[in-house]
């Protein structure tokens, strides 16, 4: 066991509101690449600390890995992490663990303005045709992976608010370029009052064999490949689809009946690597959507206020401002339905906040003409990413 206090410097000055949070992480050492495992374990440990602090996981994407032999991270100005101290590091067999503590400033945001969690609809992972046959002996594995992925998304409260889970998987991403498929996605998102949809599929769960060596016996290995897709629920367009994959030792014989929720599986090399990839998928989705403007719908109009479908669980506060967009739709002579949106220069300001909705009123005290339920609002003063519509 090797313990040390390694202080990693930063350019962000320490502030009185910063607090220390501890986290631990583990990683599998592949092909004697200890440096890579050390970085992965430290990332998981820092991830744990960020979740405890209620800070966006986007901070992980801003941490730069140095060259092998250097320190784990170089912290830059503008990050919510002021300092990182490695408290303990040890390796046992092919497993490397890191424990650290981080000085975190929860109020710091990587966006131009205060970040707000995004309302998402989750769809269960589906099985690609190539992956289906090998899961017949472990029918519960996909369900367990779904549960752990959903739990990881729900735990990232600074990034996501899970509004609902779809009853079944969605089709493959390449099938959602058709107008009818995009309409289905828009309907699902609107029904759940979600701005984004996250879905995916398992691409590969095949078995293989690690040949026996001079001092090693033959062992089973297993593939894991998952594709995770993020859709814009307002337009129905695919934003990003990314694949996460690895090949790791399987802790059982191929024919052994296994409990997919057992500690034996999830503490094995295969389980630790799966959990890391699920976390990476969540972290990448958080970084993708971090500074996107929050969009919501008008859900009620009275003489005194306009209620919108976003509230304190997403992080809205009194004084937040939204711009209004009038929604309209029409159907052509062939039966195709089209939607349009017309911006309104008036601004709405939040005056009361509830868990899942908020009351607003016009900034200039004059109500926009013809505002109605299902019109869209968009939070002002957020940096718009290139893909947004």
C-alpha positions as CSV (number, residue, x, y, z in Angstrom):
1,X,0.0,0.0,0.0
2,X,1.3,3.4,-0.9
3,X,-0.2,6.5,0.8
4,X,0.7,10.0,0.0
5,X,-0.5,13.6,0.2
6,X,-0.1,14.9,-3.4
7,X,-1.3,18.4,-3.7
8,X,-2.5,19.3,-7.2
9,X,-2.4,23.0,-7.9
10,X,-5.0,25.2,-9.5
11,X,-5.5,28.7,-10.7
12,X,-8.9,29.2,-9.1
13,X,-8.4,31.1,-5.8
14,X,-9.9,29.4,-2.7
15,X,-13.1,30.9,-1.4
16,X,-14.8,30.8,1.9
17,X,-17.8,28.8,0.5
18,X,-15.6,25.9,-0.7
19,X,-15.8,22.6,1.2
20,X,-13.8,19.4,1.2
21,X,-15.4,16.2,-0.1
22,X,-13.9,12.7,-0.2
23,X,-14.2,10.0,-2.8
24,X,-12.8,6.6,-3.7
25,X,-12.5,4.9,-7.1
26,X,-11.1,1.7,-8.5
27,X,-10.0,0.5,-12.0
28,X,-8.7,-2.6,-13.6
29,X,-5.1,-2.7,-14.8
30,X,-5.0,-3.9,-18.4
31,X,-1.8,-5.1,-20.0
32,X,0.3,-3.7,-17.1
33,X,-0.8,-0.1,-18.0
34,X,-0.8,1.1,-14.4
35,X,-0.9,4.8,-15.4
36,X,-4.1,4.5,-17.3
37,X,-5.7,2.6,-14.4
38,X,-4.5,5.2,-12.0
39,X,-6.2,8.0,-14.1
40,X,-9.4,6.0,-14.3
41,X,-9.5,5.3,-10.6
42,X,-8.8,8.9,-9.7
43,X,-11.5,10.1,-12.1
44,X,-14.0,7.8,-10.4
45,X,-13.0,9.1,-7.0
46,X,-13.3,12.7,-8.1
47,X,-16.7,11.9,-9.7
48,X,-17.9,10.6,-6.3
49,X,-16.8,13.8,-4.6
50,X,-18.5,16.0,-7.2
51,X,-21.8,14.1,-6.8
52,X,-21.6,14.6,-3.0
53,X,-21.1,18.3,-3.5
54,X,-24.0,18.5,-5.9
55,X,-21.8,19.9,-8.7
56,X,-22.2,19.2,-12.4
57,X,-20.2,16.3,-13.8
58,X,-19.1,18.6,-16.6
59,X,-16.2,19.5,-14.3
60,X,-14.7,16.1,-15.2
61,X,-14.5,16.9,-18.9
62,X,-12.5,20.1,-18.1
63,X,-9.8,18.3,-16.1
64,X,-6.8,17.7,-18.3
65,X,-4.9,14.4,-18.0
66,X,-1.1,15.1,-18.1
67,X,1.5,12.9,-19.7
68,X,2.4,9.6,-17.9
69,X,4.6,10.2,-14.9
70,X,3.1,13.6,-14.2
71,X,0.3,14.4,-11.7
72,X,-3.2,13.1,-12.4
73,X,-4.8,16.4,-13.2
74,X,-4.0,20.0,-13.9
75,X,-6.8,22.2,-12.6
76,X,-7.6,25.3,-14.6
77,X,-9.2,28.6,-13.7
78,X,-13.0,28.7,-13.7
79,X,-13.4,25.2,-12.4
80,X,-15.6,24.4,-9.3
81,X,-12.6,22.4,-7.9
82,X,-10.0,24.4,-6.1
83,X,-7.6,21.6,-4.9
84,X,-7.3,17.9,-5.0
85,X,-5.3,15.8,-2.4
86,X,-4.5,12.2,-3.1
87,X,-4.9,10.6,0.3
88,X,-4.3,6.9,-0.5
89,X,-3.4,4.8,-3.5
90,X,-2.8,1.1,-3.6
91,X,-2.8,-1.9,-6.0
92,X,-3.8,-5.4,-5.3
93,X,-3.3,-8.0,-8.1
94,X,-4.7,-6.2,-11.2
95,X,-7.0,-3.8,-9.2
96,X,-5.8,-0.2,-8.5
97,X,-7.7,2.0,-6.0
98,X,-7.4,5.8,-5.3
99,X,-8.9,7.8,-2.4
100,X,-8.8,11.5,-2.6
101,X,-10.4,14.7,-1.2
102,X,-11.3,17.7,-3.2
103,X,-11.9,21.3,-2.3
104,X,-15.1,22.1,-4.2
105,X,-17.0,25.4,-4.7
106,X,-20.6,24.3,-5.5
107,X,-21.6,27.8,-6.7
108,X,-19.0,27.9,-9.5
109,X,-20.5,27.1,-12.9
110,X,-18.7,26.3,-16.2
111,X,-21.5,28.0,-18.1
112,X,-21.9,31.7,-18.6
113,X,-24.8,31.7,-16.2
114,X,-25.9,29.4,-13.4
115,X,-26.4,25.9,-14.8
116,X,-29.9,24.3,-14.5
117,X,-30.6,20.5,-14.6
118,X,-32.1,19.2,-17.9
119,X,-35.4,17.4,-17.9
120,X,-35.0,14.0,-19.5
121,X,-37.0,11.0,-20.5
122,X,-35.2,7.7,-20.3
123,X,-35.8,4.7,-22.5
124,X,-34.5,1.3,-21.6
125,X,-31.6,-0.1,-23.5
126,X,-32.5,-2.5,-26.3
127,X,-30.5,-5.5,-27.6
128,X,-28.9,-5.3,-31.0
129,X,-29.5,-8.5,-33.0
130,X,-25.8,-9.5,-32.6
131,X,-26.1,-9.2,-28.8
132,X,-29.4,-11.0,-28.3
133,X,-28.3,-14.7,-28.6
134,X,-25.6,-14.5,-25.9
135,X,-27.9,-13.0,-23.4
136,X,-30.3,-15.9,-23.3
137,X,-28.4,-17.5,-20.5
138,X,-28.3,-14.3,-18.5
139,X,-31.7,-12.7,-19.2
140,X,-31.4,-10.4,-16.2
141,X,-28.1,-8.8,-17.2
142,X,-29.6,-6.2,-19.5
143,X,-32.2,-5.3,-16.9
144,X,-29.5,-4.8,-14.3
145,X,-27.4,-2.7,-16.7
146,X,-30.5,-0.6,-17.3
147,X,-31.1,-0.1,-13.6
148,X,-27.5,0.9,-12.9
149,X,-27.5,3.3,-15.9
150,X,-30.8,4.9,-14.8
151,X,-29.5,5.2,-11.2
152,X,-26.3,6.9,-12.4
153,X,-28.4,9.4,-14.3
154,X,-30.7,10.1,-11.4
155,X,-27.7,10.5,-9.0
156,X,-26.4,13.4,-11.2
157,X,-28.9,15.9,-9.9
158,X,-27.0,18.9,-11.0
159,X,-27.2,17.7,-14.6
160,X,-30.4,15.8,-15.0
161,X,-34.0,15.6,-13.7
162,X,-35.5,12.3,-14.8
163,X,-39.1,13.1,-15.6
164,X,-40.2,9.6,-16.7
165,X,-39.0,6.2,-18.0
166,X,-40.5,5.0,-21.3
167,X,-42.3,1.6,-21.0
168,X,-40.0,0.0,-23.6
169,X,-36.9,0.6,-25.7
170,X,-36.9,2.9,-28.7
171,X,-35.9,1.9,-32.2
172,X,-32.2,2.2,-33.4
173,X,-31.0,5.8,-33.8
174,X,-30.7,5.5,-37.6
175,X,-34.5,4.9,-37.9
176,X,-35.3,8.3,-36.4
177,X,-34.5,10.4,-39.4
178,X,-38.0,9.8,-40.8
179,X,-40.7,12.5,-40.0
180,X,-43.0,10.0,-38.4
181,X,-40.3,8.7,-36.0
182,X,-39.4,12.3,-35.0
183,X,-43.1,13.0,-34.4
184,X,-43.2,10.0,-32.0
185,X,-40.1,11.3,-30.1
186,X,-41.7,14.7,-29.8
187,X,-44.9,13.2,-28.5
188,X,-43.0,11.1,-25.9
189,X,-41.0,14.1,-24.7
190,X,-44.0,16.4,-24.6
191,X,-46.1,13.8,-22.6
192,X,-43.3,13.6,-20.0
193,X,-42.5,17.3,-20.1
194,X,-38.9,16.4,-21.0
195,X,-36.5,18.5,-23.1
196,X,-34.3,15.5,-24.0
197,X,-34.6,11.8,-24.5
198,X,-31.8,9.4,-23.6
199,X,-31.9,5.9,-25.0
200,X,-29.4,3.2,-26.2
201,X,-28.7,-0.4,-27.1
202,X,-26.3,-3.2,-26.2
203,X,-24.3,-4.0,-29.2
204,X,-22.0,-6.8,-28.1
205,X,-22.0,-9.2,-25.1
206,X,-20.0,-12.0,-26.8
207,X,-17.8,-14.4,-25.0
208,X,-14.2,-15.3,-25.8
209,X,-11.2,-17.2,-24.4
210,X,-8.0,-16.0,-22.9
211,X,-5.5,-18.7,-23.9
212,X,-3.6,-20.5,-21.2
213,X,0.1,-19.5,-20.6
214,X,3.1,-20.9,-18.9
215,X,1.8,-20.0,-15.4
216,X,-1.8,-19.1,-16.3
217,X,-4.9,-21.2,-16.9
218,X,-7.4,-20.6,-19.7
219,X,-10.0,-18.1,-18.7
220,X,-13.3,-16.7,-20.1
221,X,-13.4,-13.1,-21.3
222,X,-16.5,-11.1,-22.3
223,X,-17.2,-8.2,-24.6
224,X,-19.3,-5.2,-23.6
225,X,-20.4,-2.6,-26.2
226,X,-23.1,-0.1,-25.6
227,X,-24.4,2.7,-27.7
228,X,-26.0,5.7,-25.9
229,X,-28.0,8.3,-27.9
230,X,-29.3,11.7,-26.9
231,X,-32.3,13.2,-28.7
232,X,-33.7,16.7,-28.7
233,X,-37.3,16.2,-27.4
234,X,-38.5,19.5,-28.9
235,X,-37.4,18.7,-32.5
236,X,-37.1,14.9,-32.4
237,X,-33.6,15.2,-33.9
238,X,-30.7,13.0,-32.9
239,X,-28.0,15.1,-31.1
240,X,-25.3,12.5,-30.4
241,X,-24.8,8.8,-30.5
242,X,-21.7,7.4,-28.9
243,X,-20.3,3.9,-28.3
244,X,-18.6,2.6,-25.1
245,X,-16.9,-0.7,-25.2
246,X,-14.4,-3.0,-23.5
247,X,-13.2,-6.6,-23.2
248,X,-12.6,-8.0,-19.7
249,X,-12.3,-11.2,-17.8
250,X,-15.6,-12.9,-17.0
251,X,-15.7,-14.2,-13.4
252,X,-17.7,-17.4,-14.2
253,X,-17.7,-20.3,-16.6
254,X,-19.8,-19.6,-19.7
255,X,-22.5,-22.1,-18.7
256,X,-22.7,-21.0,-15.1
257,X,-26.1,-19.6,-14.0
258,X,-25.4,-16.1,-12.6
259,X,-27.2,-13.5,-10.5
260,X,-26.8,-10.3,-12.5
261,X,-27.3,-8.2,-9.4
262,X,-24.7,-10.1,-7.3
263,X,-21.8,-8.4,-5.6
264,X,-19.5,-11.1,-7.0
265,X,-20.3,-9.9,-10.6
266,X,-20.1,-6.2,-9.9
267,X,-17.0,-6.4,-7.8
268,X,-15.2,-8.5,-10.5
269,X,-13.1,-7.0,-13.3
270,X,-16.0,-7.2,-15.7
271,X,-18.4,-5.4,-13.3
272,X,-16.0,-2.6,-12.4
273,X,-15.3,-2.0,-16.1
274,X,-19.0,-1.9,-16.9
275,X,-19.7,0.5,-14.1
276,X,-16.9,2.8,-15.4
277,X,-18.3,2.8,-18.9
278,X,-21.8,3.5,-17.6
279,X,-20.4,6.5,-15.7
280,X,-18.5,7.7,-18.7
281,X,-21.7,7.6,-20.8
282,X,-23.5,9.7,-18.1
283,X,-20.6,12.1,-17.8
284,X,-20.4,12.6,-21.6
285,X,-24.1,13.3,-21.7
286,X,-23.8,15.8,-18.9
287,X,-21.0,17.6,-20.7
288,X,-23.0,17.6,-24.0
289,X,-26.0,19.3,-22.4
290,X,-24.4,21.4,-19.7
291,X,-24.8,24.9,-21.1
292,X,-27.9,24.3,-23.3
293,X,-30.7,26.7,-22.6
294,X,-33.5,25.1,-20.6
295,X,-36.8,24.9,-22.5
296,X,-40.2,24.3,-21.0
297,X,-43.9,24.6,-21.9
298,X,-46.6,26.9,-20.8
299,X,-49.0,24.7,-18.8
300,X,-51.4,27.3,-17.4
301,X,-52.4,30.9,-18.2
302,X,-54.3,33.1,-15.7
303,X,-55.0,36.8,-15.4
304,X,-52.1,37.1,-13.0
305,X,-49.4,34.6,-14.1
306,X,-48.2,32.2,-16.7
307,X,-47.2,28.7,-15.3
308,X,-44.3,26.8,-17.0
309,X,-43.3,23.2,-16.7
310,X,-39.9,23.7,-14.9
311,X,-39.4,24.2,-11.2
312,X,-37.1,23.9,-8.2
313,X,-36.1,20.3,-8.9
314,X,-34.3,21.6,-12.0
315,X,-32.8,24.4,-10.1
316,X,-35.0,27.3,-11.1
317,X,-35.0,30.3,-8.8
318,X,-37.2,33.4,-8.4
319,X,-35.9,36.1,-10.8
320,X,-35.0,33.7,-13.6
321,X,-36.1,35.0,-17.0
322,X,-37.6,33.2,-20.0
323,X,-38.4,34.2,-23.5
324,X,-41.6,33.1,-25.1
325,X,-42.1,31.3,-28.4
326,X,-45.6,30.8,-29.9
327,X,-46.2,27.3,-31.2
328,X,-48.3,26.5,-34.2
329,X,-48.8,23.4,-36.4
330,X,-50.6,22.5,-39.6
331,X,-51.2,19.5,-41.8
332,X,-50.7,19.4,-45.5
333,X,-52.9,17.8,-48.1
334,X,-50.9,14.5,-47.9
335,X,-51.5,14.3,-44.1
336,X,-48.0,15.3,-43.0
337,X,-48.0,17.4,-39.9
338,X,-45.6,20.4,-39.5
339,X,-44.7,22.5,-36.5
340,X,-43.6,26.1,-36.4
341,X,-42.4,28.5,-33.7
342,X,-42.6,32.2,-33.6
343,X,-40.4,34.1,-31.1
344,X,-42.0,36.8,-28.9
345,X,-39.8,39.7,-27.7
346,X,-41.5,39.8,-24.3
347,X,-39.7,38.2,-21.3
348,X,-41.3,36.3,-18.5
349,X,-39.8,36.4,-15.0
350,X,-40.2,33.7,-12.4
351,X,-42.1,34.9,-9.3
352,X,-42.9,31.7,-7.5
353,X,-41.2,28.3,-7.8
354,X,-42.6,24.8,-7.0
355,X,-41.0,21.4,-7.4
356,X,-42.0,20.8,-11.0
357,X,-43.4,24.1,-12.2
358,X,-43.0,27.8,-11.7
359,X,-45.3,30.9,-12.0
360,X,-44.0,33.8,-14.2
361,X,-45.2,37.2,-15.2
362,X,-44.1,39.6,-17.9
363,X,-41.1,41.8,-17.1
364,X,-42.9,44.9,-18.4
365,X,-46.2,44.0,-16.7
366,X,-47.9,43.6,-20.1
367,X,-49.0,40.1,-21.1
368,X,-48.0,39.0,-24.6
369,X,-50.9,38.6,-26.9
370,X,-52.5,35.2,-27.4
371,X,-50.1,33.3,-25.0
372,X,-51.6,29.8,-24.6
373,X,-50.9,26.4,-23.1
374,X,-48.2,24.4,-24.9
375,X,-46.4,27.5,-26.1
376,X,-42.7,27.1,-25.4
377,X,-40.4,29.2,-23.2
378,X,-36.6,29.2,-23.2
379,X,-34.3,30.5,-20.4
380,X,-32.3,33.5,-21.4
381,X,-28.6,34.2,-21.0
382,X,-27.3,30.7,-21.7
383,X,-24.6,29.9,-24.1
384,X,-26.1,28.0,-27.0
385,X,-24.1,24.9,-28.4
386,X,-23.7,24.5,-32.1
387,X,-26.1,21.6,-32.6
388,X,-29.1,23.3,-30.9
389,X,-32.2,24.3,-33.0
